[in-house]
Amino acid sequence: MTLLEASEIIRMFATGDPALGKWGWDDFVSVSDPDPAVNALRLRAGRVNLDYPSDNPSHWCSKAGIAVLLTIADEAARAHSAVGID
């Protein structure tokens, strides 16, 4: 997986995009990636709910956590562009 692909998964989850599928987020945060940069990103995104818990039990994280996820997605997309790998 590339940083851009990881960025897209994070953005899809944060925005509630149904194209991610029922298990897309769980697969992303649960399965290690051989690329150390992608794996670090996966771990960082996967614990946002711990730092930004929601008061609503049906939400994975708070609105502030969603903003953090979108920031992480943007950072990953920029890092991908800086590396220049497609």
PDB file of N, CA, C and O in Angstrom:
ATOM      1  N   MET A   1       0.845  -1.172   0.000  1.00  0.00           N
ATOM      2  CA  MET A   1       0.000   0.000   0.000  1.00  0.00           C
ATOM      3  C   MET A   1       0.895   1.241   0.000  1.00  0.00           C
ATOM      4  O   MET A   1       1.941   1.270   0.649  1.00  0.00           O
ATOM      5  N   THR A   2       0.470   2.245  -0.728  1.00  0.00           N
ATOM      6  CA  THR A   2       1.211   3.502  -0.753  1.00  0.00           C
ATOM      7  C   THR A   2       0.635   4.473   0.281  1.00  0.00           C
ATOM      8  O   THR A   2      -0.456   4.262   0.810  1.00  0.00           O
ATOM      9  N   LEU A   3       1.385   5.531   0.556  1.00  0.00           N
ATOM     10  CA  LEU A   3       0.873   6.569   1.450  1.00  0.00           C
ATOM     11  C   LEU A   3      -0.390   7.207   0.884  1.00  0.00           C
ATOM     12  O   LEU A   3      -1.291   7.575   1.637  1.00  0.00           O
ATOM     13  N   LEU A   4      -0.460   7.338  -0.432  1.00  0.00           N
ATOM     14  CA  LEU A   4      -1.652   7.912  -1.049  1.00  0.00           C
ATOM     15  C   LEU A   4      -2.865   7.012  -0.843  1.00  0.00           C
ATOM     16  O   LEU A   4      -3.952   7.500  -0.533  1.00  0.00           O
ATOM     17  N   GLU A   5      -2.692   5.714  -1.011  1.00  0.00           N
ATOM     18  CA  GLU A   5      -3.793   4.775  -0.770  1.00  0.00           C
ATOM     19  C   GLU A   5      -4.235   4.818   0.691  1.00  0.00           C
ATOM     20  O   GLU A   5      -5.430   4.792   0.985  1.00  0.00           O
ATOM     21  N   ALA A   6      -3.272   4.884   1.596  1.00  0.00           N
ATOM     22  CA  ALA A   6      -3.600   4.987   3.019  1.00  0.00           C
ATOM     23  C   ALA A   6      -4.344   6.281   3.298  1.00  0.00           C
ATOM     24  O   ALA A   6      -5.311   6.298   4.060  1.00  0.00           O
ATOM     25  N   SER A   7      -3.894   7.364   2.680  1.00  0.00           N
ATOM     26  CA  SER A   7      -4.561   8.658   2.831  1.00  0.00           C
ATOM     27  C   SER A   7      -6.010   8.572   2.385  1.00  0.00           C
ATOM     28  O   SER A   7      -6.899   9.107   3.047  1.00  0.00           O
ATOM     29  N   GLU A   8      -6.248   7.912   1.282  1.00  0.00           N
ATOM     30  CA  GLU A   8      -7.607   7.776   0.752  1.00  0.00           C
ATOM     31  C   GLU A   8      -8.492   6.963   1.694  1.00  0.00           C
ATOM     32  O   GLU A   8      -9.665   7.291   1.876  1.00  0.00           O
ATOM     33  N   ILE A   9      -7.949   5.914   2.289  1.00  0.00           N
ATOM     34  CA  ILE A   9      -8.719   5.101   3.229  1.00  0.00           C
ATOM     35  C   ILE A   9      -9.096   5.929   4.455  1.00  0.00           C
ATOM     36  O   ILE A   9     -10.237   5.887   4.914  1.00  0.00           O
ATOM     37  N   ILE A  10      -8.138   6.677   4.976  1.00  0.00           N
ATOM     38  CA  ILE A  10      -8.406   7.508   6.156  1.00  0.00           C
ATOM     39  C   ILE A  10      -9.468   8.549   5.837  1.00  0.00           C
ATOM     40  O   ILE A  10     -10.388   8.767   6.625  1.00  0.00           O
ATOM     41  N   ARG A  11      -9.340   9.189   4.686  1.00  0.00           N
ATOM     42  CA  ARG A  11     -10.318  10.206   4.291  1.00  0.00           C
ATOM     43  C   ARG A  11     -11.707   9.584   4.104  1.00  0.00           C
ATOM     44  O   ARG A  11     -12.710  10.168   4.516  1.00  0.00           O
ATOM     45  N   MET A  12     -11.762   8.408   3.488  1.00  0.00           N
ATOM     46  CA  MET A  12     -13.051   7.736   3.298  1.00  0.00           C
ATOM     47  C   MET A  12     -13.702   7.429   4.644  1.00  0.00           C
ATOM     48  O   MET A  12     -14.906   7.622   4.817  1.00  0.00           O
ATOM     49  N   PHE A  13     -12.911   6.955   5.584  1.00  0.00           N
ATOM     50  CA  PHE A  13     -13.461   6.651   6.904  1.00  0.00           C
ATOM     51  C   PHE A  13     -13.950   7.919   7.591  1.00  0.00           C
ATOM     52  O   PHE A  13     -15.049   7.948   8.146  1.00  0.00           O
ATOM     53  N   ALA A  14     -13.126   8.969   7.553  1.00  0.00           N
ATOM     54  CA  ALA A  14     -13.463  10.222   8.240  1.00  0.00           C
ATOM     55  C   ALA A  14     -14.718  10.873   7.671  1.00  0.00           C
ATOM     56  O   ALA A  14     -15.468  11.525   8.397  1.00  0.00           O
ATOM     57  N   THR A  15     -14.942  10.698   6.389  1.00  0.00           N
ATOM     58  CA  THR A  15     -16.098  11.329   5.750  1.00  0.00           C
ATOM     59  C   THR A  15     -17.307  10.399   5.652  1.00  0.00           C
ATOM     60  O   THR A  15     -18.365  10.797   5.165  1.00  0.00           O
ATOM     61  N   GLY A  16     -17.145   9.165   6.113  1.00  0.00           N
ATOM     62  CA  GLY A  16     -18.259   8.225   6.069  1.00  0.00           C
ATOM     63  C   GLY A  16     -18.570   7.704   4.681  1.00  0.00           C
ATOM     64  O   GLY A  16     -19.706   7.323   4.397  1.00  0.00           O
ATOM     65  N   ASP A  17     -17.571   7.684   3.817  1.00  0.00           N
ATOM     66  CA  ASP A  17     -17.766   7.208   2.449  1.00  0.00           C
ATOM     67  C   ASP A  17     -18.110   5.716   2.453  1.00  0.00           C
ATOM     68  O   ASP A  17     -17.298   4.907   2.900  1.00  0.00           O
ATOM     69  N   PRO A  18     -19.289   5.337   1.968  1.00  0.00           N
ATOM     70  CA  PRO A  18     -19.679   3.924   1.987  1.00  0.00           C
ATOM     71  C   PRO A  18     -18.814   3.043   1.082  1.00  0.00           C
ATOM     72  O   PRO A  18     -18.828   1.819   1.219  1.00  0.00           O
ATOM     73  N   ALA A  19     -18.071   3.645   0.170  1.00  0.00           N
ATOM     74  CA  ALA A  19     -17.211   2.857  -0.715  1.00  0.00           C
ATOM     75  C   ALA A  19     -16.103   2.148   0.062  1.00  0.00           C
ATOM     76  O   ALA A  19     -15.505   1.197  -0.440  1.00  0.00           O
ATOM     77  N   LEU A  20     -15.827   2.607   1.284  1.00  0.00           N
ATOM     78  CA  LEU A  20     -14.801   1.950   2.101  1.00  0.00           C
ATOM     79  C   LEU A  20     -15.227   0.533   2.469  1.00  0.00           C
ATOM     80  O   LEU A  20     -14.384  -0.338   2.683  1.00  0.00           O
ATOM     81  N   GLY A  21     -16.517   0.310   2.543  1.00  0.00           N
ATOM     82  CA  GLY A  21     -17.017  -1.024   2.864  1.00  0.00           C
ATOM     83  C   GLY A  21     -17.103  -1.252   4.363  1.00  0.00           C
ATOM     84  O   GLY A  21     -16.588  -0.474   5.167  1.00  0.00           O
ATOM     85  N   LYS A  22     -17.760  -2.326   4.705  1.00  0.00           N
ATOM     86  CA  LYS A  22     -18.044  -2.633   6.104  1.00  0.00           C
ATOM     87  C   LYS A  22     -16.772  -2.864   6.923  1.00  0.00           C
ATOM     88  O   LYS A  22     -16.711  -2.465   8.086  1.00  0.00           O
ATOM     89  N   TRP A  23     -15.772  -3.492   6.343  1.00  0.00           N
ATOM     90  CA  TRP A  23     -14.570  -3.859   7.088  1.00  0.00           C
ATOM     91  C   TRP A  23     -13.322  -3.101   6.652  1.00  0.00           C
ATOM     92  O   TRP A  23     -12.225  -3.408   7.120  1.00  0.00           O
ATOM     93  N   GLY A  24     -13.464  -2.133   5.780  1.00  0.00           N
ATOM     94  CA  GLY A  24     -12.300  -1.421   5.257  1.00  0.00           C
ATOM     95  C   GLY A  24     -11.444  -0.765   6.321  1.00  0.00           C
ATOM     96  O   GLY A  24     -10.217  -0.871   6.301  1.00  0.00           O
ATOM     97  N   TRP A  25     -12.109  -0.077   7.266  1.00  0.00           N
ATOM     98  CA  TRP A  25     -11.347   0.600   8.323  1.00  0.00           C
ATOM     99  C   TRP A  25     -10.704  -0.424   9.262  1.00  0.00           C
ATOM    100  O   TRP A  25      -9.533  -0.293   9.620  1.00  0.00           O
ATOM    101  N   ASP A  26     -11.460  -1.427   9.652  1.00  0.00           N
ATOM    102  CA  ASP A  26     -10.912  -2.462  10.531  1.00  0.00           C
ATOM    103  C   ASP A  26      -9.707  -3.140   9.887  1.00  0.00           C
ATOM    104  O   ASP A  26      -8.696  -3.378  10.547  1.00  0.00           O
ATOM    105  N   ASP A  27      -9.818  -3.447   8.612  1.00  0.00           N
ATOM    106  CA  ASP A  27      -8.690  -4.065   7.904  1.00  0.00           C
ATOM    107  C   ASP A  27      -7.481  -3.129   7.898  1.00  0.00           C
ATOM    108  O   ASP A  27      -6.351  -3.566   8.116  1.00  0.00           O
ATOM    109  N   PHE A  28      -7.721  -1.849   7.650  1.00  0.00           N
ATOM    110  CA  PHE A  28      -6.628  -0.883   7.580  1.00  0.00           C
ATOM    111  C   PHE A  28      -5.901  -0.772   8.919  1.00  0.00           C
ATOM    112  O   PHE A  28      -4.673  -0.840   8.961  1.00  0.00           O
ATOM    113  N   VAL A  29      -6.635  -0.604   9.994  1.00  0.00           N
ATOM    114  CA  VAL A  29      -5.982  -0.384  11.285  1.00  0.00           C
ATOM    115  C   VAL A  29      -5.498  -1.674  11.938  1.00  0.00           C
ATOM    116  O   VAL A  29      -4.683  -1.624  12.859  1.00  0.00           O
ATOM    117  N   SER A  30      -5.978  -2.823  11.484  1.00  0.00           N
ATOM    118  CA  SER A  30      -5.640  -4.091  12.133  1.00  0.00           C
ATOM    119  C   SER A  30      -4.521  -4.869  11.460  1.00  0.00           C
ATOM    120  O   SER A  30      -3.883  -5.706  12.098  1.00  0.00           O
ATOM    121  N   VAL A  31      -4.273  -4.608  10.190  1.00  0.00           N
ATOM    122  CA  VAL A  31      -3.313  -5.417   9.440  1.00  0.00           C
ATOM    123  C   VAL A  31      -2.046  -4.604   9.187  1.00  0.00           C
ATOM    124  O   VAL A  31      -2.084  -3.549   8.553  1.00  0.00           O
ATOM    125  N   SER A  32      -0.940  -5.107   9.685  1.00  0.00           N
ATOM    126  CA  SER A  32       0.346  -4.437   9.523  1.00  0.00           C
ATOM    127  C   SER A  32       0.716  -4.319   8.041  1.00  0.00           C
ATOM    128  O   SER A  32       0.379  -5.182   7.230  1.00  0.00           O
ATOM    129  N   ASP A  33       1.415  -3.234   7.711  1.00  0.00           N
ATOM    130  CA  ASP A  33       1.869  -3.016   6.338  1.00  0.00           C
ATOM    131  C   ASP A  33       3.393  -3.120   6.305  1.00  0.00           C
ATOM    132  O   ASP A  33       4.054  -2.659   7.235  1.00  0.00           O
ATOM    133  N   PRO A  34       3.964  -3.715   5.257  1.00  0.00           N
ATOM    134  CA  PRO A  34       5.421  -3.847   5.204  1.00  0.00           C
ATOM    135  C   PRO A  34       6.159  -2.508   5.060  1.00  0.00           C
ATOM    136  O   PRO A  34       7.339  -2.416   5.398  1.00  0.00           O
ATOM    137  N   ASP A  35       5.481  -1.483   4.566  1.00  0.00           N
ATOM    138  CA  ASP A  35       6.106  -0.167   4.435  1.00  0.00           C
ATOM    139  C   ASP A  35       6.075   0.526   5.803  1.00  0.00           C
ATOM    140  O   ASP A  35       4.993   0.764   6.340  1.00  0.00           O
ATOM    141  N   PRO A  36       7.233   0.850   6.373  1.00  0.00           N
ATOM    142  CA  PRO A  36       7.262   1.458   7.702  1.00  0.00           C
ATOM    143  C   PRO A  36       6.494   2.785   7.783  1.00  0.00           C
ATOM    144  O   PRO A  36       5.892   3.080   8.815  1.00  0.00           O
ATOM    145  N   ALA A  37       6.507   3.571   6.731  1.00  0.00           N
ATOM    146  CA  ALA A  37       5.788   4.851   6.747  1.00  0.00           C
ATOM    147  C   ALA A  37       4.277   4.624   6.771  1.00  0.00           C
ATOM    148  O   ALA A  37       3.555   5.300   7.504  1.00  0.00           O
ATOM    149  N   VAL A  38       3.811   3.685   5.978  1.00  0.00           N
ATOM    150  CA  VAL A  38       2.380   3.361   5.957  1.00  0.00           C
ATOM    151  C   VAL A  38       1.973   2.741   7.285  1.00  0.00           C
ATOM    152  O   VAL A  38       0.904   3.042   7.817  1.00  0.00           O
ATOM    153  N   ASN A  39       2.822   1.880   7.817  1.00  0.00           N
ATOM    154  CA  ASN A  39       2.491   1.239   9.084  1.00  0.00           C
ATOM    155  C   ASN A  39       2.405   2.266  10.219  1.00  0.00           C
ATOM    156  O   ASN A  39       1.507   2.185  11.058  1.00  0.00           O
ATOM    157  N   ALA A  40       3.320   3.217  10.248  1.00  0.00           N
ATOM    158  CA  ALA A  40       3.282   4.267  11.274  1.00  0.00           C
ATOM    159  C   ALA A  40       2.006   5.100  11.130  1.00  0.00           C
ATOM    160  O   ALA A  40       1.375   5.457  12.125  1.00  0.00           O
ATOM    161  N   LEU A  41       1.641   5.399   9.909  1.00  0.00           N
ATOM    162  CA  LEU A  41       0.418   6.162   9.639  1.00  0.00           C
ATOM    163  C   LEU A  41      -0.812   5.373  10.095  1.00  0.00           C
ATOM    164  O   LEU A  41      -1.720   5.927  10.715  1.00  0.00           O
ATOM    165  N   ARG A  42      -0.831   4.098   9.787  1.00  0.00           N
ATOM    166  CA  ARG A  42      -1.933   3.211  10.174  1.00  0.00           C
ATOM    167  C   ARG A  42      -2.091   3.193  11.689  1.00  0.00           C
ATOM    168  O   ARG A  42      -3.208   3.289  12.199  1.00  0.00           O
ATOM    169  N   LEU A  43      -0.990   3.073  12.402  1.00  0.00           N
ATOM    170  CA  LEU A  43      -1.039   3.042  13.865  1.00  0.00           C
ATOM    171  C   LEU A  43      -1.496   4.384  14.430  1.00  0.00           C
ATOM    172  O   LEU A  43      -2.289   4.432  15.370  1.00  0.00           O
ATOM    173  N   ARG A  44      -0.997   5.460  13.858  1.00  0.00           N
ATOM    174  CA  ARG A  44      -1.381   6.808  14.320  1.00  0.00           C
ATOM    175  C   ARG A  44      -2.879   7.042  14.124  1.00  0.00           C
ATOM    176  O   ARG A  44      -3.566   7.501  15.036  1.00  0.00           O
ATOM    177  N   ALA A  45      -3.376   6.727  12.940  1.00  0.00           N
ATOM    178  CA  ALA A  45      -4.801   6.928  12.653  1.00  0.00           C
ATOM    179  C   ALA A  45      -5.667   6.005  13.508  1.00  0.00           C
ATOM    180  O   ALA A  45      -6.755   6.389  13.938  1.00  0.00           O
ATOM    181  N   GLY A  46      -5.189   4.806  13.750  1.00  0.00           N
ATOM    182  CA  GLY A  46      -5.966   3.821  14.478  1.00  0.00           C
ATOM    183  C   GLY A  46      -6.172   4.111  15.948  1.00  0.00           C
ATOM    184  O   GLY A  46      -7.009   3.485  16.597  1.00  0.00           O
ATOM    185  N   ARG A  47      -5.413   5.061  16.479  1.00  0.00           N
ATOM    186  CA  ARG A  47      -5.603   5.387  17.896  1.00  0.00           C
ATOM    187  C   ARG A  47      -6.215   6.772  18.137  1.00  0.00           C
ATOM    188  O   ARG A  47      -6.267   7.243  19.273  1.00  0.00           O
ATOM    189  N   VAL A  48      -6.669   7.408  17.080  1.00  0.00           N
ATOM    190  CA  VAL A  48      -7.314   8.718  17.220  1.00  0.00           C
ATOM    191  C   VAL A  48      -8.496   8.648  18.174  1.00  0.00           C
ATOM    192  O   VAL A  48      -8.727   9.571  18.955  1.00  0.00           O
ATOM    193  N   ASN A  49      -9.235   7.564  18.112  1.00  0.00           N
ATOM    194  CA  ASN A  49     -10.403   7.435  18.995  1.00  0.00           C
ATOM    195  C   ASN A  49     -10.024   7.399  20.471  1.00  0.00           C
ATOM    196  O   ASN A  49     -10.848   7.725  21.325  1.00  0.00           O
ATOM    197  N   LEU A  50      -8.812   7.015  20.780  1.00  0.00           N
ATOM    198  CA  LEU A  50      -8.369   7.003  22.172  1.00  0.00           C
ATOM    199  C   LEU A  50      -8.053   8.410  22.667  1.00  0.00           C
ATOM    200  O   LEU A  50      -8.298   8.743  23.827  1.00  0.00           O
ATOM    201  N   ASP A  51      -7.509   9.225  21.776  1.00  0.00           N
ATOM    202  CA  ASP A  51      -7.169  10.606  22.133  1.00  0.00           C
ATOM    203  C   ASP A  51      -8.362  11.549  21.998  1.00  0.00           C
ATOM    204  O   ASP A  51      -8.419  12.584  22.662  1.00  0.00           O
ATOM    205  N   TYR A  52      -9.304  11.194  21.148  1.00  0.00           N
ATOM    206  CA  TYR A  52     -10.483  12.031  20.870  1.00  0.00           C
ATOM    207  C   TYR A  52     -11.752  11.189  20.934  1.00  0.00           C
ATOM    208  O   TYR A  52     -12.424  11.005  19.919  1.00  0.00           O
ATOM    209  N   PRO A  53     -12.085  10.681  22.107  1.00  0.00           N
ATOM    210  CA  PRO A  53     -13.280   9.825  22.213  1.00  0.00           C
ATOM    211  C   PRO A  53     -14.560  10.626  21.998  1.00  0.00           C
ATOM    212  O   PRO A  53     -14.622  11.827  22.261  1.00  0.00           O
ATOM    213  N   SER A  54     -15.557   9.934  21.520  1.00  0.00           N
ATOM    214  CA  SER A  54     -16.862  10.550  21.299  1.00  0.00           C
ATOM    215  C   SER A  54     -17.746  10.354  22.524  1.00  0.00           C
ATOM    216  O   SER A  54     -17.654   9.348  23.227  1.00  0.00           O
ATOM    217  N   ASP A  55     -18.598  11.334  22.757  1.00  0.00           N
ATOM    218  CA  ASP A  55     -19.615  11.193  23.803  1.00  0.00           C
ATOM    219  C   ASP A  55     -20.752  10.292  23.319  1.00  0.00           C
ATOM    220  O   ASP A  55     -21.530   9.771  24.119  1.00  0.00           O
ATOM    221  N   ASN A  56     -20.836  10.117  22.006  1.00  0.00           N
ATOM    222  CA  ASN A  56     -21.876   9.299  21.407  1.00  0.00           C
ATOM    223  C   ASN A  56     -21.311   7.893  21.166  1.00  0.00           C
ATOM    224  O   ASN A  56     -20.381   7.740  20.373  1.00  0.00           O
ATOM    225  N   PRO A  57     -21.845   6.877  21.824  1.00  0.00           N
ATOM    226  CA  PRO A  57     -21.296   5.527  21.678  1.00  0.00           C
ATOM    227  C   PRO A  57     -21.389   4.954  20.257  1.00  0.00           C
ATOM    228  O   PRO A  57     -20.715   3.972  19.946  1.00  0.00           O
ATOM    229  N   SER A  58     -22.207   5.550  19.403  1.00  0.00           N
ATOM    230  CA  SER A  58     -22.290   5.043  18.026  1.00  0.00           C
ATOM    231  C   SER A  58     -21.259   5.700  17.106  1.00  0.00           C
ATOM    232  O   SER A  58     -21.175   5.351  15.929  1.00  0.00           O
ATOM    233  N   HIS A  59     -20.485   6.631  17.621  1.00  0.00           N
ATOM    234  CA  HIS A  59     -19.430   7.288  16.836  1.00  0.00           C
ATOM    235  C   HIS A  59     -18.061   6.796  17.287  1.00  0.00           C
ATOM    236  O   HIS A  59     -17.826   6.603  18.480  1.00  0.00           O
ATOM    237  N   TRP A  60     -17.175   6.596  16.346  1.00  0.00           N
ATOM    238  CA  TRP A  60     -15.847   6.068  16.642  1.00  0.00           C
ATOM    239  C   TRP A  60     -14.991   7.080  17.387  1.00  0.00           C
ATOM    240  O   TRP A  60     -14.220   6.710  18.272  1.00  0.00           O
ATOM    241  N   CYS A  61     -15.122   8.361  17.033  1.00  0.00           N
ATOM    242  CA  CYS A  61     -14.357   9.417  17.702  1.00  0.00           C
ATOM    243  C   CYS A  61     -15.167  10.708  17.670  1.00  0.00           C
ATOM    244  O   CYS A  61     -16.245  10.770  17.079  1.00  0.00           O
ATOM    245  N   SER A  62     -14.627  11.731  18.316  1.00  0.00           N
ATOM    246  CA  SER A  62     -15.309  13.029  18.356  1.00  0.00           C
ATOM    247  C   SER A  62     -15.118  13.782  17.042  1.00  0.00           C
ATOM    248  O   SER A  62     -14.380  13.340  16.162  1.00  0.00           O
ATOM    249  N   LYS A  63     -15.790  14.921  16.922  1.00  0.00           N
ATOM    250  CA  LYS A  63     -15.612  15.771  15.742  1.00  0.00           C
ATOM    251  C   LYS A  63     -14.177  16.254  15.646  1.00  0.00           C
ATOM    252  O   LYS A  63     -13.633  16.375  14.548  1.00  0.00           O
ATOM    253  N   ALA A  64     -13.556  16.534  16.792  1.00  0.00           N
ATOM    254  CA  ALA A  64     -12.142  16.930  16.787  1.00  0.00           C
ATOM    255  C   ALA A  64     -11.274  15.789  16.260  1.00  0.00           C
ATOM    256  O   ALA A  64     -10.286  16.026  15.565  1.00  0.00           O
ATOM    257  N   GLY A  65     -11.644  14.555  16.590  1.00  0.00           N
ATOM    258  CA  GLY A  65     -10.919  13.395  16.080  1.00  0.00           C
ATOM    259  C   GLY A  65     -11.054  13.256  14.576  1.00  0.00           C
ATOM    260  O   GLY A  65     -10.096  12.881  13.900  1.00  0.00           O
ATOM    261  N   ILE A  66     -12.223  13.551  14.047  1.00  0.00           N
ATOM    262  CA  ILE A  66     -12.426  13.529  12.593  1.00  0.00           C
ATOM    263  C   ILE A  66     -11.503  14.547  11.929  1.00  0.00           C
ATOM    264  O   ILE A  66     -10.901  14.263  10.894  1.00  0.00           O
ATOM    265  N   ALA A  67     -11.395  15.728  12.525  1.00  0.00           N
ATOM    266  CA  ALA A  67     -10.497  16.754  11.983  1.00  0.00           C
ATOM    267  C   ALA A  67      -9.051  16.266  12.009  1.00  0.00           C
ATOM    268  O   ALA A  67      -8.292  16.530  11.076  1.00  0.00           O
ATOM    269  N   VAL A  68      -8.666  15.559  13.067  1.00  0.00           N
ATOM    270  CA  VAL A  68      -7.309  15.006  13.152  1.00  0.00           C
ATOM    271  C   VAL A  68      -7.103  13.957  12.063  1.00  0.00           C
ATOM    272  O   VAL A  68      -6.053  13.929  11.421  1.00  0.00           O
ATOM    273  N   LEU A  69      -8.095  13.095  11.849  1.00  0.00           N
ATOM    274  CA  LEU A  69      -7.978  12.094  10.780  1.00  0.00           C
ATOM    275  C   LEU A  69      -7.789  12.752   9.420  1.00  0.00           C
ATOM    276  O   LEU A  69      -6.967  12.303   8.621  1.00  0.00           O
ATOM    277  N   LEU A  70      -8.538  13.804   9.154  1.00  0.00           N
ATOM    278  CA  LEU A  70      -8.408  14.503   7.870  1.00  0.00           C
ATOM    279  C   LEU A  70      -7.031  15.151   7.744  1.00  0.00           C
ATOM    280  O   LEU A  70      -6.462  15.194   6.653  1.00  0.00           O
ATOM    281  N   THR A  71      -6.499  15.649   8.842  1.00  0.00           N
ATOM    282  CA  THR A  71      -5.145  16.216   8.832  1.00  0.00           C
ATOM    283  C   THR A  71      -4.122  15.126   8.553  1.00  0.00           C
ATOM    284  O   THR A  71      -3.194  15.331   7.770  1.00  0.00           O
ATOM    285  N   ILE A  72      -4.283  13.979   9.180  1.00  0.00           N
ATOM    286  CA  ILE A  72      -3.383  12.847   8.932  1.00  0.00           C
ATOM    287  C   ILE A  72      -3.457  12.431   7.468  1.00  0.00           C
ATOM    288  O   ILE A  72      -2.429  12.154   6.851  1.00  0.00           O
ATOM    289  N   ALA A  73      -4.655  12.384   6.910  1.00  0.00           N
ATOM    290  CA  ALA A  73      -4.826  12.016   5.499  1.00  0.00           C
ATOM    291  C   ALA A  73      -4.114  13.027   4.596  1.00  0.00           C
ATOM    292  O   ALA A  73      -3.447  12.641   3.636  1.00  0.00           O
ATOM    293  N   ASP A  74      -4.256  14.315   4.901  1.00  0.00           N
ATOM    294  CA  ASP A  74      -3.579  15.354   4.105  1.00  0.00           C
ATOM    295  C   ASP A  74      -2.068  15.215   4.195  1.00  0.00           C
ATOM    296  O   ASP A  74      -1.371  15.325   3.187  1.00  0.00           O
ATOM    297  N   GLU A  75      -1.561  14.974   5.394  1.00  0.00           N
ATOM    298  CA  GLU A  75      -0.118  14.808   5.586  1.00  0.00           C
ATOM    299  C   GLU A  75       0.406  13.611   4.792  1.00  0.00           C
ATOM    300  O   GLU A  75       1.479  13.675   4.192  1.00  0.00           O
ATOM    301  N   ALA A  76      -0.350  12.538   4.795  1.00  0.00           N
ATOM    302  CA  ALA A  76       0.066  11.338   4.060  1.00  0.00           C
ATOM    303  C   ALA A  76       0.082  11.594   2.554  1.00  0.00           C
ATOM    304  O   ALA A  76       0.988  11.141   1.853  1.00  0.00           O
ATOM    305  N   ALA A  77      -0.922  12.321   2.060  1.00  0.00           N
ATOM    306  CA  ALA A  77      -0.968  12.624   0.625  1.00  0.00           C
ATOM    307  C   ALA A  77       0.213  13.518   0.236  1.00  0.00           C
ATOM    308  O   ALA A  77       0.820  13.323  -0.817  1.00  0.00           O
ATOM    309  N   ARG A  78       0.533  14.492   1.082  1.00  0.00           N
ATOM    310  CA  ARG A  78       1.693  15.357   0.799  1.00  0.00           C
ATOM    311  C   ARG A  78       2.990  14.567   0.838  1.00  0.00           C
ATOM    312  O   ARG A  78       3.867  14.769  -0.002  1.00  0.00           O
ATOM    313  N   ALA A  79       3.118  13.667   1.806  1.00  0.00           N
ATOM    314  CA  ALA A  79       4.324  12.832   1.909  1.00  0.00           C
ATOM    315  C   ALA A  79       4.462  11.946   0.672  1.00  0.00           C
ATOM    316  O   ALA A  79       5.564  11.750   0.160  1.00  0.00           O
ATOM    317  N   HIS A  80       3.355  11.420   0.205  1.00  0.00           N
ATOM    318  CA  HIS A  80       3.371  10.602  -1.012  1.00  0.00           C
ATOM    319  C   HIS A  80       3.855  11.427  -2.205  1.00  0.00           C
ATOM    320  O   HIS A  80       4.671  10.965  -3.003  1.00  0.00           O
ATOM    321  N   SER A  81       3.340  12.655  -2.313  1.00  0.00           N
ATOM    322  CA  SER A  81       3.743  13.523  -3.418  1.00  0.00           C
ATOM    323  C   SER A  81       5.211  13.880  -3.330  1.00  0.00           C
ATOM    324  O   SER A  81       5.887  13.989  -4.353  1.00  0.00           O
ATOM    325  N   ALA A  82       5.715  14.066  -2.113  1.00  0.00           N
ATOM    326  CA  ALA A  82       7.124  14.418  -1.926  1.00  0.00           C
ATOM    327  C   ALA A  82       8.048  13.273  -2.348  1.00  0.00           C
ATOM    328  O   ALA A  82       9.146  13.498  -2.857  1.00  0.00           O
ATOM    329  N   VAL A  83       7.580  12.040  -2.124  1.00  0.00           N
ATOM    330  CA  VAL A  83       8.362  10.869  -2.514  1.00  0.00           C
ATOM    331  C   VAL A  83       8.309  10.663  -4.012  1.00  0.00           C
ATOM    332  O   VAL A  83       9.274  10.204  -4.623  1.00  0.00           O
ATOM    333  N   GLY A  84       7.176  11.003  -4.599  1.00  0.00           N
ATOM    334  CA  GLY A  84       7.022  10.917  -6.045  1.00  0.00           C
ATOM    335  C   GLY A  84       6.834   9.513  -6.584  1.00  0.00           C
ATOM    336  O   GLY A  84       7.213   9.229  -7.721  1.00  0.00           O
ATOM    337  N   ILE A  85       6.258   8.638  -5.791  1.00  0.00           N
ATOM    338  CA  ILE A  85       6.020   7.256  -6.227  1.00  0.00           C
ATOM    339  C   ILE A  85       4.531   7.100  -6.524  1.00  0.00           C
ATOM    340  O   ILE A  85       3.688   7.493  -5.718  1.00  0.00           O
ATOM    341  N   ASP A  86       4.214   6.532  -7.669  1.00  0.00           N
ATOM    342  CA  ASP A  86       2.809   6.249  -8.009  1.00  0.00           C
ATOM    343  C   ASP A  86       2.578   4.783  -8.149  1.00  0.00           C
ATOM    344  O   ASP A  86       1.457   4.359  -8.432  1.00  0.00           O
TER     345      ASP A  86
END
